């Protein structure tokens, strides 16, 4: 039976980009004739200079953008025929401009998913993202408010990035994209974090976008 409009994708066996092109309004083409096939359980890195179209490509893969030319297909179904909400339920992403919620530590993670949509416990997600729940850093443990003005604590840029990554891996998904999420982390910590992330991403498609080849 031919797939119907609004069909969901339960498991990503293949994500395929065929002759994909994309331009922002009033601008030149950011991407031209992109052909790419990503099979299930594959982990890839997209590496390039700033402004080369990496983030645009990531958003096309996620279905956040639709291509001007060509098509992006999940299991052979074009993203313009898939239910947007259903597509996003089964994908997780951490972008460089992630949100910093003035909520508790636990709420900052759980906001990504509810109940059966969670892949693991909050503490497990934090541990996998390299966050240690010390009394000095998080005096109220998971109930510590992440905002000084509300009687909570201040976090560094690197700590916030780890929380954003914990939020991303906490959600159950068939696809996870990390788009330059480690800019505030030194290279040694970055390497360690990527290894931890790749371990957490087993069994799903994982895409890492970065400008640093290392």
C-alpha positions in Angstrom: 0.0 0.0 0.0 1.3 3.4 -0.8 2.1 5.5 2.3 -0.6 8.0 3.2 -0.1 11.6 4.2 0.4 11.8 7.9 2.0 8.4 8.3 4.5 8.2 11.2 7.9 6.6 11.2 8.3 4.1 14.0 12.0 3.2 13.4 14.5 4.9 11.1 15.8 2.1 8.8 17.1 4.8 6.4 17.2 8.5 6.0 17.9 9.6 2.4 18.6 12.9 0.8 18.2 13.0 -2.9 19.4 16.0 -5.0 18.5 18.3 -2.1 18.9 22.1 -2.4 18.0 24.9 0.0 18.0 28.7 0.0 16.9 31.2 2.6 14.5 33.9 1.4 16.4 36.5 -0.8 19.7 34.6 -0.6 21.8 32.3 -2.7 21.5 28.6 -2.4 23.1 27.3 0.9 23.0 23.7 -0.2 23.0 22.3 -3.7 22.5 18.7 -5.0 23.1 17.0 -1.7 22.9 13.2 -2.0 23.2 11.3 1.3 22.0 8.0 2.7 22.1 7.3 6.4 21.3 3.8 7.4 19.9 2.6 10.8 22.3 2.6 13.8 24.8 4.8 11.8 26.8 7.5 13.4 28.2 10.2 11.2 30.0 13.6 11.6 29.3 16.6 9.4 32.4 18.8 9.5 32.9 22.1 7.8 33.7 25.8 8.3 31.3 28.3 9.9 28.7 29.3 7.3 29.1 26.2 5.1 25.5 25.0 5.6 26.1 22.4 8.3 23.2 23.6 10.6 20.9 23.9 7.6 21.7 20.4 6.6 21.0 19.2 10.1 17.6 20.9 10.1 16.7 19.4 6.8 17.6 15.9 8.1 15.4 16.6 11.2 12.5 17.7 9.0 12.5 21.2 10.6 13.1 22.6 7.1 11.7 21.3 3.8 14.1 21.4 0.8 13.5 23.8 -2.1 14.7 21.1 -4.5 14.9 17.3 -4.2 13.6 15.4 -1.2 14.4 14.1 2.3 12.9 10.7 2.9 12.4 8.6 6.1 12.0 5.0 5.2 11.2 6.0 1.7 8.6 8.6 2.7 9.3 12.3 1.9 9.2 14.6 4.9 6.7 16.8 3.1 4.2 13.9 3.4 4.9 13.0 7.0 3.1 14.4 10.1 5.5 17.1 11.5 4.5 16.4 15.1 5.0 12.6 14.8 8.3 13.2 13.1 9.6 15.4 16.0 8.3 13.0 18.6 10.9 10.4 17.3 13.8 12.8 16.9 16.0 14.6 19.4 18.4 17.5 18.8 20.8 19.6 20.7 21.7 22.9 19.0 24.3 25.4 19.9 21.7 28.0 20.9 19.9 25.6 23.3 17.5 26.8 25.9 18.5 27.6 29.5 15.3 27.2 31.6 15.1 28.9 35.0 13.7 25.8 36.5 15.1 23.0 38.7 17.8 20.7 37.3 15.3 17.8 37.1 12.7 20.0 35.2 15.5 21.1 32.8 15.9 17.5 31.7 12.3 16.2 32.0 11.1 19.1 29.8 12.4 17.1 26.8 10.1 14.1 27.3 7.3 12.8 29.5 6.6 9.3 30.8 7.2 6.6 28.2 8.9 9.1 25.9 11.9 9.1 28.2 14.7 6.7 27.4 16.4 6.7 30.8 16.3 8.2 34.2 17.3 11.8 34.8 20.3 10.9 36.9 21.5 8.5 34.2 21.2 11.1 31.5 23.1 13.6 33.6 25.9 11.0 34.3 26.2 10.2 30.7 26.5 13.9 29.9 29.4 14.1 32.4 27.5 16.0 35.2 28.4 14.9 38.7 25.7 15.7 41.3 27.9 17.1 44.1 26.5 18.9 47.1 28.7 21.9 46.3 27.4 22.3 42.8 23.8 21.2 43.3 22.9 21.7 47.0 19.3 20.6 46.5 20.3 17.7 44.3 17.8 17.4 41.4 15.6 20.1 43.0 18.3 22.7 42.7 17.0 25.8 40.8 19.3 26.8 37.9 18.9 30.5 38.3 20.7 32.7 40.9 17.8 35.3 40.9 15.4 32.6 42.2 17.6 31.4 45.0 19.4 28.8 42.9 22.9 28.4 41.4 24.8 29.9 38.5 26.3 27.4 36.0 29.1 27.9 33.5 28.6 27.7 29.8 30.2 24.3 29.7 27.9 23.0 32.4 24.8 24.3 30.6 26.0 22.6 27.4 26.2 19.3 29.3 22.7 19.8 30.6 21.5 20.4 27.1 23.1 17.2 26.0 21.6 15.3 28.9 18.2 16.7 27.8 18.9 15.4 24.3 19.8 11.8 25.3 17.1 11.6 27.9 14.4 11.6 25.2 13.6 8.3 23.5 14.3 8.7 19.8 15.4 7.0 16.6 17.5 10.0 15.5 19.6 12.3 17.6 21.5 15.4 16.2 24.2 17.3 18.0 24.8 20.7 16.3 28.0 22.3 17.7 27.0 21.6 21.2 30.4 21.6 22.8 31.8 25.1 21.9 32.3 26.0 25.6 34.1 22.7 26.5 37.8 22.2 26.1 39.1 19.6 23.5 39.9 16.9 26.1 36.4 17.2 27.7 34.8 17.4 24.3 36.4 14.1 23.2 35.3 12.4 26.4 31.8 13.8 26.0 31.5 12.6 22.4 32.6 9.1 23.3 29.9 9.1 26.1 27.3 10.4 23.7 28.1 7.8 21.0 27.7 5.1 23.6 24.3 6.5 24.6 23.3 6.7 20.9 23.7 3.0 20.2 20.8 1.6 18.3 19.8 4.9 16.7 21.0 7.2 14.0 23.4 9.8 15.4 24.6 12.9 13.6 27.3 15.2 15.0 27.8 18.6 13.4 31.0 20.4 14.1 33.6 22.8 12.6 36.5 21.0 14.5 37.8 18.0 12.6 39.4 16.5 15.8 
